Amino acid sequence: MRLVRIAVANVNSTVGACHSNAEHVIELAHQAVGDGASLVAFPEQVIGGYPPEDLVQWRAFVEAQRVELERIASETRSLGAALVIGTTVARGSHVYNAAALLHGGDTWGFVPKEKLPLYNVFYEARTFARGSAGLFDHAYGVPFGDLIFQLDFGTLALEVCEDIWSPDGPMRRRCYAGAEIVVNVSASPFRLGVCETRREMLATRAGDNQATVVYANLVGANDGLIFDGGGYVSQCGRVLLDAPRFREGVSGVTVDLDRGLRLRHENTTWRMDQEAFAALYPHVHRITVDVATRGRDQLRYPAPANKSFFLPANETSTPPRAKFCEDILDALAMGIGDYFEKTGAFKTIGVALSGGRDSLLVLILARRWVEQRYARLSEAEKKTKARETLRAFFMPTRYSSPETKAAAEAAARDLDVPLVSVSIDDAFERELEQVAKMLQPGETINAVTRQNVQARVRAERMWSWSNSAQGLFLQTSNMSEKAVGYTTIGGDAEGALSVIANLPKTVVNYLLDYLREITRWEGIELTLRKPASAELADNQEDERDLMPFVVLDACFLLFAGEKMSPPEVAEALHSIFPEHSHTELDAWTKKFARLFVQSIYKWVQAPISLHIGNLDLERERALQLPVVQKSEW
């Protein structure tokens, strides 16, 4: 047996906080070694934070990472463990997204990322140069390039995030060159379903390459990107470690590297492929690390928990519905909390609580963050923290119903949030009077203006509160309404952080149904009794103004996600919704396409939004569409 203990360290880093991030690395390195680890994997860009975006064009930012990397090496010199750390590296006129190997107080090599994503939320090819097969040079006097490392416990390869997502990444050639362990340092954002995709993909890569694959992911949120952390150790396709998500910390597992060596010898196909590849591509450079790692005599063979190699483990699985909902709730709560704390600009968090579904969900998410942030406190202390941190405001007009008022009051009680009720009716009338003075003969205040004025008065008051109380004003519009412009610029489209802007309305309703079942909160029950309504006019209902949200969300996915033309969307809807007539579905399709194109100018002005999927409405990070366009095509 050739046993080694491998640790995955999840770090919640902040972009630009190089010294503080390094402190986290040092602390978690000590924790991992205390658990017996000889190899510790940290996330991508853990020193500088991810995504650094154009900050890497400031050489002082890059230099700060080099200084902190040397400090980490120095302060972990005596640990006896090899550390793999993601950082930015300068080489000549270029900068690289790289993984560094530290051990015994020294940096032994840098391995640059080769696959630079330039899709969805990623812009790495804009600022980083890429590594390549066979590259060998030096950066800061340290070997740099296509490297593998020989340590006393085995042969190690490093790679960065996207490199593992490509079946044609560097892992294959490095494993054929002798690497037994591949450490992938990652900053992979949370997306719905990504956990299962990662696990399957990593197990596949480990099986294809007959290697032990170690994957360490960043945790925490920076701007609109949320990183769920977690990580895996998979040996030759068998998952040995599945690290907890949505928390900072260290997880470890003991691996028998001789098992991988044996499987390579037994697998004749892999062996023949390796021989053929090595004869043609002898590119990878081997670095010998001649400093011993800590003793491994105390390690014991990693037997299954149930002590049976043939029987399945006694695992309890989370029902799919609960997993879906809890993942979204955890991700968005983390997005709120990290934005609130990391910016350093706010002391309180405020929500304009309308008595409707969207604002209720946002307030629940903010309260959930308080619960998680102060998890170690007593229930009474957590309630106190909620009352100190969170604020809710109910701002009714003549169109606000008694039902929504009761729902808002009940929600605030359920969540331990102070609620202030201030009517905007007088301000609404005054604003209409002033607008009327601006109009020319023949121009009149229309119904849409009367609705929008209410939303804008509320937003102005929220901004004034924000200025006065150093409050983080959370925007509460959902993706479905945002897609068709059922929002008001300067009104409900306002806020410092848009929490559910990438949640379709059907998902908002689904989450509230789930939360009603598990919490029995009165506020949710009262909110869901009434049809969704902006309550900006008499007898208003959102679905009557637009279309059923299930149809709207299908239109959005097919048109914006699948890139179908409106006739193709309509054809698909005919088979999805046979309960509606073709005439009705065709009309809704045309309405959606018209409103979507005409509303792009609105959502490109929206605040930063939290990303939880691959189809998001944010021009900077996801769906890049021209504002000025015609739909003649």
Buried (B, 14 or more C-beta within 10 A) or exposed (E): EBBBBBBBBBBBBBBBBBEEBBBBBBBBBBBBBEBBBBBBBBBBBBBBBBBBBEBBEEEEBBEBBBEBBBBBBEBBBEBBBBBBBBBBBBBEEEBBBBBBBBBBBBBBBBBBBBBBBEEBBBBBEEBBBBBEEEBEEEBBEBBBBBBBBBBBBBBBBBBBBBBBBEEEBBBBBBBBBBBBBBBBBBBBBBBBEBBEEBBEBBBBBBBBBBBBBBBBBBBBBBBBBBBBBBBBBBBBBEBBBBBBBBBBBBBBBBBBBEBBBEBBEEBEEBEEBBEEBBEEBEBBBEBEBEBEBBEBEEBEEBEEEEEEEEEEEEEEEEEEEEBBBBBBBBBBBBBBBBBBBBEEEBEBBBBBBBBBBBBBBBBBBBBBBBBBBBEEBEEEEBBBBBBEBBBBBBBBBEBBEEBBBBBBBBBBEBBBBEBEBEEBBEBBEEBBEEEEEEEEEEEEBEEEEBBBBBBBBBBBBBBEBBEEBEBBBBBBBBBBBBBBBBBBBBBBBBBBBBBBBBBBBBBBBBBBEBBBEEBEBBBBBBBBEBEBBBBBBEEBEBBEBBBBBBBBBBBBBBBBEEEBBBEBBBBBBBEBBEEBEEEBBBEBBBBBBEBBBEBBEBBBEBBBBBBBBBBBBBBEBBBEBEEEEEEEE
